[in-house]
Amino acid sequence: MRAVVMDRFGGPEVLRIREVEDPVPGPGQVLVAVDYAGITYVETQVRAGRDPAAHQRPPLPRIPGNGVGGRVSAVGPGADAALVGQTVVTTTGGTGGYAELAVARAEDLIPVPAGVALRDAVALLADGRTAVLLHRQAEVRPGEWVLVEAAAGGVGSLLVQLAAASGAKVVGAARGPGKEALVASLGALAYVDYSKPRWEREVAEMSGGVDLIFDGVGGVVGAQGMRAVRPGGRASVYGMASGSWTEPATHVTIVPDGGVPAPAEIRALAEEALAHAAAGRLRPVVGQTYPLSEAAEAHRAIEARATIGKTLLIP
């Protein structure tokens, strides 16, 4: 089969397409013929050997990718043969997703609900479960002002929708002027471009100080966003796309993250996101797709902030 293999850590160029042996499902596992593979920003950080987990580099060589969608083509010993032919989305245990075939545990398979396109289901697998969890932890309330950073990104675009559906007044923030229409279509009342000086003042003036910020960027942008939060407001700090975490602000209460969810909870969160999509309450933004052979270009575009919403690979 064809797969993307990395033999060393570094720039996007370390991702190379190769012919490798077909994987064989072991006990309790299945083989999935991959139609779509998701890419997360964290995967670009792992590939580069950067924080947040530079000290926990996975062994090499490896096939990246932790989320795929496709059809079950074979099962291993102990797995239900009736799974063959089912269309599913699934995690892969952290590796093996950027390939034509991927192995997954049978217990991790999630059937794609009726009315949800497979590519949308793959786009929701990681980002959907993250957004649902963050929204739940933050306890978004009707009438609140909520600031969502990276509002045109994979997780951010979902948080805008979830917060708006809860009755919040959402301000979507992103880099550049070309994302306003998209963010507004997701339910945001306003859009701010955080490449402009003093953008946080604009947010504070229109809202009187936001009640909650979803901070997935960190660094300078995260610190600026914190200044738009009213005293006693809340912050859900969940990412460091800038390369560093946001420094704590004394006037803001940090939403507890609850630790790493158990596998059963992770699956339930993904199922909830898919159920929202099936009911028309959640729409993933798939901004771009790349063939498997262009995985390096996909990573390069993500790191350059040249993407909108979710990026998928198509074997």
C-alpha positions as CSV (number, residue, x, y, z in Angstrom):
1,M,0.0,0.0,0.0
2,R,1.0,3.7,-0.2
3,A,1.6,5.5,3.0
4,V,3.3,8.7,4.3
5,V,6.4,7.8,6.3
6,M,8.7,10.0,8.4
7,D,12.2,8.7,9.3
8,R,13.2,11.8,11.2
9,F,11.8,14.9,12.9
10,G,11.9,18.2,11.0
11,G,10.1,20.3,8.4
12,P,7.2,19.1,6.3
13,E,9.7,17.6,3.8
14,V,10.3,14.7,6.2
15,L,6.8,13.4,5.2
16,R,7.4,11.1,2.2
17,I,5.1,8.9,0.2
18,R,6.2,5.2,0.0
19,E,5.1,1.7,-0.8
20,V,5.0,-0.3,2.4
21,E,3.7,-3.7,3.5
22,D,-0.1,-3.8,4.0
23,P,-0.9,-3.9,7.8
24,V,-2.5,-7.0,9.2
25,P,-5.1,-6.6,11.9
26,G,-4.3,-8.4,15.2
27,P,-6.7,-9.8,17.8
28,G,-9.6,-7.5,18.3
29,Q,-8.6,-5.3,15.4
30,V,-9.9,-4.4,12.0
31,L,-8.4,-3.1,8.8
32,V,-9.9,0.0,7.3
33,A,-9.7,1.0,3.6
34,V,-9.1,4.7,4.2
35,D,-11.1,7.3,2.2
36,Y,-10.2,10.3,4.3
37,A,-7.5,10.9,7.0
38,G,-7.7,13.9,9.3
39,I,-4.8,16.2,10.1
40,T,-4.5,18.0,13.4
41,Y,-2.2,20.9,14.3
42,V,-0.7,18.8,17.0
43,E,0.5,16.4,14.4
44,T,2.5,19.2,12.7
45,Q,4.1,19.9,16.1
46,V,5.0,16.2,16.7
47,R,6.4,16.0,13.2
48,A,8.6,19.0,13.8
49,G,9.7,17.7,17.3
50,R,8.3,20.9,18.9
51,D,6.5,21.5,22.2
52,P,4.1,20.7,23.7
53,A,5.6,17.1,23.6
54,A,9.1,17.6,22.3
55,H,10.4,15.5,25.2
56,Q,8.0,12.6,24.3
57,R,9.0,12.0,20.7
58,P,7.4,8.9,19.3
59,P,9.7,6.2,17.8
60,L,10.7,6.3,14.2
61,P,10.1,5.5,11.4
62,R,6.4,6.0,11.7
63,I,3.3,6.7,9.6
64,P,1.5,9.7,11.2
65,G,-2.2,10.0,11.6
66,N,-4.7,9.3,14.3
67,G,-8.1,9.6,12.7
68,V,-9.5,8.0,9.6
69,G,-12.8,7.2,7.8
70,G,-13.5,4.5,5.4
71,R,-14.8,1.0,5.0
72,V,-13.9,-2.0,7.1
73,S,-12.1,-4.5,4.7
74,A,-11.0,-7.2,7.1
75,V,-11.1,-8.2,10.7
76,G,-8.5,-9.9,13.0
77,P,-9.0,-12.8,15.4
78,G,-11.8,-12.2,17.8
79,A,-13.3,-9.2,15.9
80,D,-16.9,-9.5,14.6
81,A,-16.9,-10.5,11.0
82,A,-20.1,-8.6,10.5
83,L,-18.0,-5.4,10.7
84,V,-16.6,-6.0,7.2
85,G,-18.2,-3.6,4.7
86,Q,-19.3,-1.1,7.4
87,T,-18.5,2.6,6.8
88,V,-16.9,4.0,10.0
89,V,-14.7,6.6,11.5
90,T,-12.1,5.7,14.0
91,T,-8.9,6.6,15.9
92,T,-5.9,4.5,15.1
93,G,-4.0,4.7,18.4
94,G,-1.8,7.6,17.4
95,T,-0.2,6.3,14.2
96,G,-0.9,4.8,10.8
97,G,-3.6,7.1,9.5
98,Y,-1.8,8.7,6.6
99,A,-2.1,5.6,4.5
100,E,-4.4,3.7,2.1
101,L,-5.0,1.0,4.8
102,A,-5.1,1.5,8.6
103,V,-5.5,-0.8,11.6
104,A,-7.8,0.1,14.4
105,R,-9.3,-1.5,17.5
106,A,-12.8,-2.8,16.8
107,E,-14.0,-1.1,19.9
108,D,-12.9,2.3,18.6
109,L,-15.1,2.1,15.5
110,I,-17.9,4.6,15.2
111,P,-20.6,4.0,12.5
112,V,-21.3,7.2,10.4
113,P,-24.8,8.4,11.1
114,A,-27.3,8.6,8.3
115,G,-27.2,12.0,6.7
116,V,-23.6,12.8,7.6
117,A,-21.1,12.7,4.8
118,L,-18.0,10.6,5.5
119,R,-15.6,13.5,5.0
120,D,-17.6,15.6,7.5
121,A,-17.6,12.7,10.0
122,V,-13.8,12.5,9.7
123,A,-13.5,16.2,10.2
124,L,-15.6,15.9,13.4
125,L,-13.7,12.9,14.8
126,A,-11.0,14.8,16.7
127,D,-12.1,18.4,16.5
128,G,-15.7,17.6,17.3
129,R,-15.0,15.7,20.4
130,T,-12.6,18.4,21.5
131,A,-15.1,21.2,20.9
132,V,-18.0,19.3,22.6
133,L,-15.8,18.7,25.7
134,L,-14.6,22.3,25.9
135,H,-18.1,23.7,25.5
136,R,-19.4,21.4,28.2
137,Q,-16.6,22.2,30.7
138,A,-17.0,26.0,30.1
139,E,-20.7,25.8,30.9
140,V,-21.7,28.4,28.3
141,R,-24.8,30.3,29.3
142,P,-27.4,32.2,27.3
143,G,-26.7,35.9,27.0
144,E,-23.0,35.6,27.8
145,W,-20.4,37.3,25.6
146,V,-17.9,34.6,24.3
147,L,-14.7,35.2,22.5
148,V,-13.4,32.4,20.3
149,E,-9.9,32.6,19.0
150,A,-8.9,30.8,15.7
151,A,-12.6,31.0,14.9
152,A,-12.1,29.9,11.3
153,G,-10.1,26.8,12.4
154,G,-11.2,23.2,12.9
155,V,-12.0,23.4,16.6
156,G,-12.7,27.2,16.7
157,S,-15.4,27.0,14.0
158,L,-17.2,24.3,16.0
159,L,-16.9,26.3,19.2
160,V,-18.5,29.3,17.5
161,Q,-21.5,27.1,16.6
162,L,-21.9,25.4,19.9
163,A,-21.6,28.7,21.9
164,A,-24.1,30.4,19.6
165,A,-26.5,27.5,19.9
166,S,-26.4,27.9,23.7
167,G,-27.6,31.5,23.3
168,A,-24.3,33.2,23.8
169,K,-23.2,36.4,21.9
170,V,-20.1,35.2,20.1
171,V,-17.2,37.2,18.9
172,G,-15.0,35.2,16.5
173,A,-11.4,36.2,16.2
174,A,-8.9,35.0,13.6
175,R,-6.0,36.3,11.5
176,G,-6.8,38.2,8.3
177,P,-9.8,40.0,6.8
178,G,-11.0,37.1,4.5
179,K,-12.6,35.0,7.2
180,E,-15.4,37.3,8.4
181,A,-18.1,35.9,6.2
182,L,-17.4,32.3,7.2
183,V,-17.3,33.1,10.9
184,A,-20.6,35.1,10.6
185,S,-22.2,32.1,8.9
186,L,-21.4,30.0,11.9
187,G,-23.4,32.2,14.2
188,A,-20.9,34.8,15.4
189,L,-22.3,38.3,16.0
190,A,-19.0,39.9,15.3
191,Y,-15.6,39.2,13.8
192,V,-12.2,40.7,14.8
193,D,-8.9,40.4,13.0
194,Y,-6.2,39.7,15.6
195,S,-3.4,40.7,13.2
196,K,-4.5,44.3,13.7
197,P,-3.2,46.4,16.6
198,R,-5.3,46.6,19.8
199,W,-8.0,44.2,18.4
200,E,-8.7,43.2,22.0
201,R,-9.9,46.8,22.8
202,E,-12.5,46.5,20.0
203,V,-13.8,43.3,21.6
204,A,-13.9,44.8,25.1
205,E,-15.7,47.9,23.8
206,M,-18.4,46.0,22.0
207,S,-19.0,43.6,24.8
208,G,-18.1,45.5,28.0
209,G,-15.7,42.7,28.6
210,V,-16.4,39.1,27.5
211,D,-17.6,36.6,30.0
212,L,-15.6,33.7,28.5
213,I,-12.7,33.2,26.1
214,F,-11.8,30.0,24.3
215,D,-8.0,30.3,23.9
216,G,-6.4,27.8,21.6
217,V,-3.7,30.0,20.3
218,G,-1.6,31.1,23.3
219,G,1.4,33.4,23.1
220,V,0.8,37.1,22.3
221,V,-2.7,36.5,20.9
222,G,-3.8,34.6,24.0
223,A,-2.4,37.4,26.3
224,Q,-4.2,40.0,24.2
225,G,-7.5,38.0,24.3
226,M,-7.3,37.8,28.1
227,R,-7.3,41.6,28.3
228,A,-10.7,41.5,26.6
229,V,-12.2,39.4,29.5
230,R,-14.1,41.2,32.2
231,P,-12.8,40.8,35.8
232,G,-14.1,37.5,37.2
233,G,-14.6,36.1,33.7
234,R,-13.6,32.7,32.6
235,A,-11.0,31.3,30.2
236,S,-10.9,27.9,28.6
237,V,-7.2,27.5,27.7
238,Y,-6.8,24.5,25.5
239,G,-4.0,25.0,22.9
240,M,-0.7,26.7,22.0
241,A,-0.8,27.0,18.2
242,S,1.6,30.0,18.6
243,G,4.2,27.7,20.3
244,S,3.6,28.9,23.9
245,W,0.8,28.8,26.4
246,T,-1.0,31.9,27.5
247,E,0.4,33.4,30.8
248,P,-2.3,33.2,33.5
249,A,-4.2,36.5,34.1
250,T,-5.1,37.3,37.7
251,H,-8.5,38.8,36.8
252,V,-9.6,35.6,35.0
253,T,-10.8,32.2,36.3
254,I,-9.3,29.3,34.4
255,V,-11.9,26.6,33.5
256,P,-10.6,23.2,34.9
257,D,-9.8,20.8,32.1
258,G,-10.7,17.7,34.1
259,G,-7.6,15.8,32.9
260,V,-7.3,13.4,30.0
261,P,-10.7,11.7,29.3
262,A,-11.0,8.0,29.5
263,P,-11.2,6.1,26.2
264,A,-15.0,5.5,26.6
265,E,-15.6,9.2,27.2
266,I,-13.5,10.2,24.2
267,R,-15.7,7.9,22.0
268,A,-18.9,9.2,23.6
269,L,-17.8,12.8,22.8
270,A,-17.1,12.0,19.2
271,E,-20.5,10.2,19.0
272,E,-22.2,13.3,20.4
273,A,-20.5,15.6,17.9
274,L,-21.7,13.3,15.1
275,A,-25.2,13.3,16.5
276,H,-25.2,17.1,16.5
277,A,-24.1,17.0,12.8
278,A,-26.9,14.4,11.9
279,A,-29.4,16.7,13.6
280,G,-28.1,19.8,11.6
281,R,-26.8,21.5,14.8
282,L,-23.1,21.3,13.9
283,R,-21.4,21.8,10.6
284,P,-17.7,21.1,10.2
285,V,-15.8,23.3,7.9
286,V,-13.7,21.3,5.5
287,G,-11.6,24.0,4.0
288,Q,-9.2,22.0,1.9
289,T,-8.2,18.4,0.9
290,Y,-4.9,17.1,-0.3
291,P,-4.0,13.8,-2.0
292,L,-1.9,11.5,0.2
293,S,1.2,12.3,-1.8
294,E,0.9,16.0,-0.8
295,A,0.9,15.4,3.0
296,A,4.0,17.6,3.3
297,E,2.1,20.5,1.4
298,A,-0.8,20.0,3.8
299,H,1.4,20.4,6.8
300,R,3.1,23.4,5.3
301,A,-0.2,25.1,4.6
302,I,-1.4,24.5,8.2
303,E,1.8,25.8,9.7
304,A,1.6,28.9,7.5
305,R,-1.9,29.6,8.7
306,A,-3.1,29.4,5.1
307,T,-6.0,27.0,5.8
308,I,-9.6,27.4,6.7
309,G,-11.4,24.9,9.0
310,K,-10.3,21.2,8.7
311,T,-7.7,19.8,6.4
312,L,-8.1,16.2,5.2
313,L,-5.9,13.8,3.2
314,I,-7.4,11.6,0.5
315,P,-5.6,8.4,-0.3
